[in-house]
Amino acid sequence: MANYMKSECYRILHERTIYLLTLAMASLLVLMNVVLYLFSAYAPGFYYGTLRFSFIMLISDMEIFYIGAFLVVMLLSSDEYKNGVLKNAVAGGINRVHMFIGKCIVYGITAMVSAALILAVFIFTAYVLLETDFSVPLESTLPLKVLLLGAAANVPFSLASVVLTMSLYNIFQKDAQVGIGWAVIMYLIPTAFRLLGFQIPICARIAAWIPWNFVKTEVSAAFSIIQMDALWMHPEGFLKEMIAGAVGIVLFGALGIWGFRKKDIA
């Protein structure tokens, strides 16, 4: 498995895919900060060109980390079945389960490094371009603390997103089917549980433990002029994110192992 992981790392580092994806996603966040800066500089009465507002936009949409993890796996895996990479690996005597675990580890690390670089560029440009009062923690250091803790709290379920996407590739092997399957499991099913929860208590309890739901309903609990709070700023909330992520990794990992054992590599 170690040799297979090394070969995957070599392949990823010597292809342009991950570099282009990282550049594209970082550029979008930088563009957001540039737009806020331009409106603040040239539009009188525009009060949103601040570091705090920029950070809140990302804090309120933490599911972007799950989507980013999905894109990493999609782009790195899309041509493997077509090019016979997996078929050759199996023919070389690599255990399919070990292959799946190795790919999840390599892709997970790749996704986290990419996310860290994107986040660093976003934070740097926000501090350079946007207004902030460094004497007021609410406007300078507190938003950064909430953002960084939020990114850390969402690492486990972002890794679960990597494992899920890899598992779906083991089962379907086609980009469109993988994308639809991911959307159903990550978004449609959680949304269904949340809506059913208004009438069925057990569905409400299940929905409350699904990350896509609670990053939307429990994160921006107290954003205001005088305070800034989020789910992961409290020990029980941070632990909830850790537990949900760990459960996701185990469940999606079991799905992937089943898929590798049951599905022939064409």
N, C-alpha and C positions, 0 to 999 in steps of 0.2 A: 504493500500500500504506500509506503514511503517513497518508493521510486516512481509510482504512478502520480503521487502528489507533486513530486519534483518536476515531472514532465508536464503536468498541467500548469504549474507556476511558470515554467519556461515558455509554454505556448501563450499564456496570457500576457506575459511581459514582452513578448516579441510580436504581438499583434497590436493593431491600432485601436481595437474596439473599446477597451476600458479607458484609454486615454481620451478618445473622442467623446465617450459618454460622460466622463468626469468633466471635461471642458464644457460640454453643452449644458449640463445641469448647473455648473458653477456660473456660467455666463447668464443663465436665466435669473439667478438670484442677484448677481451683480447688476443686471439690467433693472431689476426692481428697485435697488438702492439708488441707481442713477436717475430713474424716473422720479422717485421721491425727492431727490436732491434738486432736480430741475424745476419741479413744481414749487418746491419751497423757495427757490431762488428767484423765480420769474412769475409766480402767481401770487399776488397779494392776498392775504387771508387764508392761505393754505397752511393748515396747522399740523399736517401729518408727516412732514419731512424730518422726523426725529428718529433717533436710534431705538427708542422704546417702541414706537409704532412698528418699525421694521421687524424687530425681534418678535413682537406679539403676532405678527402675521405668520411667522414660521412656527411659533409655539402653538398657535391655534390649529395648525395643520400638520401634526406630527405623523400622521399616516403617510406623509410623503416619504418617510424612511422605509416604510413597507413597500411602497411602489418602486422606490429606487432599488431596493434589494431584488425585487422581481425583474426589473429591467436588466440588472447586471447578469442574472442567470439566463434570461431570455437571449440576450445578445451574445453571450459567451457560448451558449449551448446550441443555438439554432442550427448551425451547420454540421454538428458532430455526427448526427445520424446520416446525413447526406454524404459526408466525406468518409464514412466508415471508421472513424476514430474509435468509437466504442466497440465496434465489431472486432477490430484489430486488437484492442486491449484484452477483450475476452479470449480471443484466439491465442493471445500470449500467455494465458494462464492466470490472469488476475481474477480473483474472486469478485463476483458481481456486487455483493454486499459491501465488501471492502472498497470497491470502486465508488459506490454511492456515498459512503461515509467520507472517503477522501475528497470527492468532488464537493460535497457540502462544506467541508472544512476550508478548502481552497477558495471556493466562491464566497463563503462567508467572510473570510479574511479580506478578500479583494473588495467586497462590498463595503466593509467597515473602513478600510483605508481610503477608498474613494469618498465615502461620506465625510470622513474627517477632513480631507483636503477641501472638499466643497464647503463645509461648515467654516473652516478657517478663512477661506477667501471671502465668504459672506460676512463674517464678523469683522474682518479687517476693513473691507470697503464700507461697512456700516459706520464704523468708528471714524473713518477718514472723511466720509461725505456728509453724514447726517448730524443734525444738531443734538447736543446733549450737554447737560449741566453736571460736570464731574463732582460737584460739591453735594449733589443730591443723589443718594444711592438708588432711589426709585427710578431715576432717569439714566443711570450709567451702569453701576455694578450689579444691581439686582436683576435687571432684564437678562444680563449675561449669565448670571447664576441660574436663573430659571431655564434658560435655553440649554445650557450645558448639562444640567441635571436631567432635563427632559430628553436630550439626545442619549444620555447614558441609560436612562430608565427604559427607553424604547429599543435598546440594542437587542435584548433577548427575543422580542417578537419580530424584529427585523431579520434576525437569524432564522426564526421560524418561517418567515416569508421565503428566505433562500431555500430552506429544506422543502417547503411545500412546492415551490416552482420546480425544483429538481425532481421531486416525487411525481409530479404531473407529467414531466418529460418521460419518466420511466414508463408511465402508463399509456400516454397518447402519442408522443414523439412528433407531434405537429404543433407549430406555433399557435395557430388559431385556437385549437382545442385547449392547449395549455393556458392561453390567455383567458378564454371563457371559463375554464375550470377555476382558475385563480380568482377571477372576479366573483364567481358564485360563492366560493368558500370564504373569501376574505371580506366581501361587501354584501352580497345579496342575502346570504344566510344570517349574518349578524343583524342586518336591517330587518329581516322578517321576524327574528326573535324580539327585537326592540319594539316593533309595532304590535306583535302579539302580546307583548308584556303589558300593554295597557289594559288588556282584558284577562290575561292568564298569569297569575302570580309566578308560577314556576318558570315561565318564559322570561319574565322580567328579571328573575334572579340569574338565569343563565346569561341573558343579554348584558347584565352588569359586569360580567367577567370576561367579555369578549373585547379585546383591545380596540378594534375599530369603533366600537360603541363608546367605550369609556374615555378614549382620547378626544371624542367629540363632546360628550355630555358632562364629563367631570373635570376636564382640564382647565378651561377658562372660567373657573368658579368665582373668581374675585378680581378681575382686572378693572381698576378704577384709578381715579386721580390720586387717591391716598394709599392704595395698597396694590400688590401684585402677587397672586397666588396661583398654584396649580396642584394637580393631584399628586405629582411626584415630589413636591416640596415637603410632604409629610411622610413619616416612616411607614405608616400603613399603606399609603398610596404607592410609594416606591416598591414596597414588598409585593403589592398586588400586581404591578407591572412585571416584576421578576417571576412571580408564580405563573402568571398567564403566558409569559414568553416560554418558560420551561415546559409547561404543558403542551404548548403549540409545537415545540421542537420534538417532543416525544411522540405526539400523535401523528404529526406529518412525517416524522422519520419512520414510524411503523408503516405508514402508507407507502412510503418510498421503497422500503425493503420488500414489502409485499409485491409492489409493482415490478421490481427487478427480478424477483423470483418467478413471477407468473408470466411476464411479458418477454417474448423472444426478441432479441435485437436483430432487426432485419438488415 
